[in-house]
């Protein structure tokens, strides 16, 4: 078994993801956002593991064919979990609800597809399927990847709209906001989009540019490796980044007392009623 540079980076990522997921689950502040981020990273762990299982196919098919296709359907949870994380950061009153389970429908459907296509069979039949699979429709993986990329694109548009509305609302209601909160929300969104753009190039290269496929696969996983490590770095260097967003109202530092404010309000109401400006 020979490991390439992409494999080494992925195994390091898997190890880091496990540690940071534990860190997020244990962290007490803003537990909802932390848990959603932990689920998102857990999904990434399965996606990377699924690639490595197929990358080491010739070795693992003899040892344990049961490992194959376990993480394949998790790619349909990447965009939804990231969307929920963005919402949990942008809106203080966001709460997970039963309706959010609907985001997992594509994942559930694909999981069931592979259960009946692969997982219910014996190990010997699984080996046959892996070596020469003619059970799936022609061009299945092309359609599969097109659906994945379309789903992610839709969620990205929604995420960018949330960020836009969040910025506008903050500017209207508050005179100052901790830059760390807005910059963090912007960074993770744009970084995740850029990382997934590299996935699009990998998809296209599988069908049209075989000569650069390995290079693009490496760049794809390396982009996610950098993305994960920046999250790890921020979580350790600035742990408050995972705490609830703190917003400072416009008149928070005003010297006006409650009694004076009430007096001025009474005068204003009286003026409005009498003079009708």
C-alpha positions as semicolon CSV with decimal commas, in nm:
position;residue;x (nm);y (nm);z (nm)
1;X;0,000;0,000;0,000
2;X;0,155;0,327;-0,118
3;X;0,026;0,661;0,013
4;X;0,046;0,976;-0,197
5;X;0,065;1,336;-0,080
6;X;-0,314;1,374;-0,108
7;X;-0,363;1,069;0,115
8;X;-0,124;1,205;0,379
9;X;-0,302;1,542;0,385
10;X;-0,639;1,368;0,416
11;X;-0,528;1,148;0,705
12;X;-0,394;1,454;0,887
13;X;-0,729;1,629;0,823
14;X;-0,923;1,332;0,961
15;X;-0,712;1,333;1,279
16;X;-0,756;1,710;1,321
17;X;-1,128;1,693;1,256
18;X;-1,174;1,432;1,530
19;X;-0,989;1,650;1,782
20;X;-1,172;1,968;1,692
21;X;-1,514;1,802;1,691
22;X;-1,442;1,692;2,049
23;X;-1,333;2,049;2,131
24;X;-1,657;2,196;1,992
25;X;-1,885;1,946;2,165
26;X;-1,716;2,013;2,498
27;X;-1,728;2,393;2,466
28;X;-2,011;2,540;2,676
29;X;-2,062;2,885;2,520
30;X;-2,302;2,912;2,228
31;X;-2,351;2,536;2,232
32;X;-2,604;2,530;1,946
33;X;-2,366;2,688;1,694
34;X;-2,079;2,474;1,821
35;X;-2,280;2,155;1,783
36;X;-2,393;2,246;1,432
37;X;-2,033;2,322;1,336
38;X;-1,929;1,991;1,491
39;X;-2,188;1,809;1,277
40;X;-2,064;1,994;0,968
41;X;-1,703;1,888;1,041
42;X;-1,824;1,534;1,112
43;X;-1,981;1,530;0,766
44;X;-1,650;1,648;0,616
45;X;-1,475;1,367;0,799
46;X;-1,700;1,109;0,631
47;X;-1,656;1,270;0,288
48;X;-1,277;1,258;0,317
49;X;-1,286;0,904;0,456
50;X;-1,506;0,791;0,167
51;X;-1,252;0,923;-0,083
52;X;-0,965;0,749;0,097
53;X;-1,153;0,420;0,109
54;X;-1,194;0,425;-0,269
55;X;-0,840;0,553;-0,313
56;X;-0,716;0,241;-0,131
57;X;-0,970;0,019;-0,306
58;X;-0,728;-0,252;-0,418
59;X;-0,611;-0,297;-0,059
60;X;-0,937;-0,257;0,134
61;X;-1,155;-0,465;-0,099
62;X;-0,976;-0,775;0,028
63;X;-0,984;-0,678;0,396
64;X;-1,330;-0,523;0,440
65;X;-1,559;-0,445;0,144
66;X;-1,820;-0,332;0,401
67;X;-1,643;0,004;0,432
68;X;-1,732;0,116;0,081
69;X;-2,018;0,362;0,016
70;X;-2,067;0,430;0,391
71;X;-1,971;0,794;0,353
72;X;-2,087;0,855;-0,005
73;X;-2,428;0,997;0,084
74;X;-2,280;1,237;0,344
75;X;-2,187;1,478;0,066
76;X;-2,557;1,573;0,058
77;X;-2,531;1,697;0,418
78;X;-2,236;1,932;0,363
79;X;-2,430;2,232;0,229
80;X;-2,736;2,195;0,459
81;X;-2,531;2,171;0,780
82;X;-2,317;2,465;0,672
83;X;-2,635;2,665;0,598
84;X;-2,769;2,592;0,947
85;X;-2,437;2,699;1,098
86;X;-2,447;3,029;0,908
87;X;-2,803;3,091;1,031
88;X;-2,705;3,011;1,390
89;X;-2,429;3,272;1,373
90;X;-2,632;3,539;1,197
91;X;-2,952;3,521;1,403
92;X;-2,946;3,522;1,784
93;X;-3,299;3,379;1,802
94;X;-3,224;3,086;1,569
95;X;-3,326;2,748;1,707
96;X;-3,315;2,405;1,549
97;X;-3,665;2,283;1,471
98;X;-3,827;1,966;1,339
99;X;-3,874;2,125;0,995
100;X;-3,496;2,140;0,954
101;X;-3,497;1,761;0,916
102;X;-3,628;1,822;0,563
103;X;-3,276;1,933;0,466
104;X;-3,165;1,572;0,520
105;X;-3,410;1,421;0,267
106;X;-3,156;1,397;-0,022
107;X;-2,907;1,235;0,218
108;X;-3,171;0,987;0,337
109;X;-3,275;0,897;-0,018
110;X;-2,916;0,836;-0,135
111;X;-2,837;0,637;0,181
112;X;-3,132;0,406;0,113
113;X;-3,023;0,375;-0,250
114;X;-2,682;0,243;-0,148
115;X;-2,831;0,023;0,124
116;X;-3,034;-0,169;-0,134
117;X;-2,770;-0,145;-0,404
118;X;-2,472;-0,249;-0,192
119;X;-2,495;-0,279;0,187
120;X;-2,757;-0,558;0,209
121;X;-2,539;-0,800;0,011
122;X;-2,277;-1,045;0,135
123;X;-1,907;-0,958;0,127
124;X;-1,847;-1,170;-0,182
125;X;-2,122;-0,999;-0,379
126;X;-1,993;-0,662;-0,259
127;X;-1,650;-0,747;-0,399
128;X;-1,807;-0,835;-0,733
129;X;-2,002;-0,508;-0,735
130;X;-1,686;-0,312;-0,659
131;X;-1,479;-0,488;-0,923
132;X;-1,739;-0,472;-1,200
133;X;-2,051;-0,277;-1,120
134;X;-2,323;-0,291;-1,385
135;X;-2,615;-0,254;-1,144
136;X;-2,632;0,125;-1,156
137;X;-2,778;0,313;-1,455
138;X;-2,538;0,436;-1,719
139;X;-2,382;0,775;-1,636
140;X;-2,507;0,741;-1,276
141;X;-2,202;0,916;-1,125
142;X;-2,224;1,206;-1,371
143;X;-2,587;1,265;-1,271
144;X;-2,494;1,213;-0,903
145;X;-2,222;1,481;-0,916
146;X;-2,445;1,723;-1,109
147;X;-2,714;1,695;-0,841
148;X;-2,457;1,746;-0,564
149;X;-2,309;2,057;-0,726
150;X;-2,656;2,199;-0,798
151;X;-2,762;2,148;-0,437
152;X;-2,447;2,317;-0,309
153;X;-2,491;2,609;-0,550
154;X;-2,848;2,669;-0,428
155;X;-2,738;2,668;-0,065
156;X;-2,449;2,903;-0,142
157;X;-2,691;3,156;-0,294
158;X;-2,909;3,134;0,018
159;X;-2,603;3,166;0,247
160;X;-2,479;3,476;0,062
161;X;-2,826;3,631;0,092
162;X;-2,822;3,567;0,469
163;X;-2,482;3,738;0,495
164;X;-2,606;4,036;0,292
165;X;-2,919;4,080;0,506
166;X;-2,715;4,033;0,823
167;X;-2,475;4,311;0,725
168;X;-2,759;4,549;0,636
169;X;-2,944;4,480;0,960
170;X;-2,632;4,529;1,170
171;X;-2,554;4,864;1,005
172;X;-2,909;4,988;1,055
173;X;-2,949;4,887;1,418
174;X;-2,602;4,913;1,566
175;X;-2,325;5,172;1,564
176;X;-2,047;4,917;1,628
177;X;-2,014;4,542;1,620
178;X;-1,716;4,332;1,712
179;X;-1,534;4,291;1,383
180;X;-1,441;3,935;1,474
181;X;-1,804;3,823;1,440
182;X;-1,878;3,967;1,097
183;X;-1,534;3,885;0,956
184;X;-1,564;3,526;1,080
185;X;-1,904;3,480;0,919
186;X;-1,774;3,626;0,592
187;X;-1,456;3,422;0,597
188;X;-1,606;3,079;0,655
189;X;-1,867;3,141;0,386
190;X;-1,627;3,259;0,115
191;X;-1,360;3,004;0,212
192;X;-1,611;2,720;0,191
193;X;-1,732;2,844;-0,150
194;X;-1,376;2,865;-0,284
195;X;-1,298;2,516;-0,153
196;X;-1,604;2,375;-0,328
197;X;-1,518;2,554;-0,653
198;X;-1,209;2,332;-0,666
199;X;-1,448;2,034;-0,642
200;X;-1,622;2,155;-0,958
201;X;-1,291;2,148;-1,145
202;X;-1,230;1,794;-1,020
203;X;-1,573;1,688;-1,147
204;X;-1,506;1,841;-1,491
205;X;-1,159;1,690;-1,511
206;X;-1,296;1,339;-1,453
207;X;-1,486;1,370;-1,779
208;X;-1,273;1,601;-1,993
209;X;-0,923;1,663;-1,850
210;X;-0,783;1,331;-1,728
211;X;-0,425;1,451;-1,765
212;X;-0,461;1,703;-1,479
213;X;-0,705;1,505;-1,262
214;X;-0,456;1,408;-0,989
215;X;-0,329;1,766;-0,960
216;X;-0,682;1,903;-0,925
217;X;-0,775;1,637;-0,668
218;X;-0,472;1,737;-0,463
219;X;-0,563;2,108;-0,488
220;X;-0,921;2,025;-0,391
221;X;-0,830;1,845;-0,069
222;X;-0,549;2,090;0,006
223;X;-0,801;2,378;-0,013
224;X;-1,020;2,202;0,243
225;X;-0,709;2,124;0,451
226;X;-0,630;2,497;0,470
227;X;-0,997;2,574;0,542
228;X;-1,008;2,328;0,833
229;X;-0,676;2,443;0,976
230;X;-0,784;2,806;0,979
231;X;-1,093;2,704;1,175
232;X;-0,872;2,509;1,417
233;X;-0,635;2,804;1,453
234;X;-0,914;3,053;1,522
235;X;-1,077;2,816;1,769
236;X;-0,755;2,791;1,970
237;X;-0,615;3,143;1,929
238;X;-0,949;3,324;1,964
239;X;-1,193;3,089;2,141
240;X;-1,445;3,374;2,178
241;X;-1,505;3,342;1,805
242;X;-1,731;3,049;1,886
243;X;-1,927;3,239;2,150
244;X;-2,258;3,412;2,097
245;X;-2,237;3,718;1,874
246;X;-2,215;4,033;2,085
247;X;-2,378;4,343;1,944
248;X;-2,347;4,691;2,094
249;X;-2,661;4,910;2,069
250;X;-2,616;5,263;1,935
251;X;-2,684;5,441;2,264
252;X;-2,530;5,190;2,500
253;X;-2,276;5,446;2,630
254;X;-2,528;5,731;2,669
255;X;-2,513;5,929;2,999
256;X;-2,890;5,992;2,985
257;X;-3,066;5,850;3,293
258;X;-3,398;5,667;3,276
259;X;-3,575;5,955;3,456
260;X;-3,437;6,216;3,212
261;X;-3,527;5,995;2,917
262;X;-3,885;5,961;3,043
263;X;-3,910;6,339;3,092
264;X;-3,786;6,413;2,740
265;X;-4,025;6,154;2,597
266;X;-4,320;6,319;2,774
267;X;-4,220;6,662;2,637
268;X;-4,183;6,519;2,287
269;X;-4,525;6,353;2,297
270;X;-4,684;6,676;2,423
271;X;-4,518;6,878;2,147
272;X;-4,632;6,630;1,881
273;X;-4,992;6,638;2,003
274;X;-5,016;7,018;2,036
275;X;-4,810;7,145;1,742
276;X;-4,867;6,846;1,510
277;X;-4,540;6,896;1,316
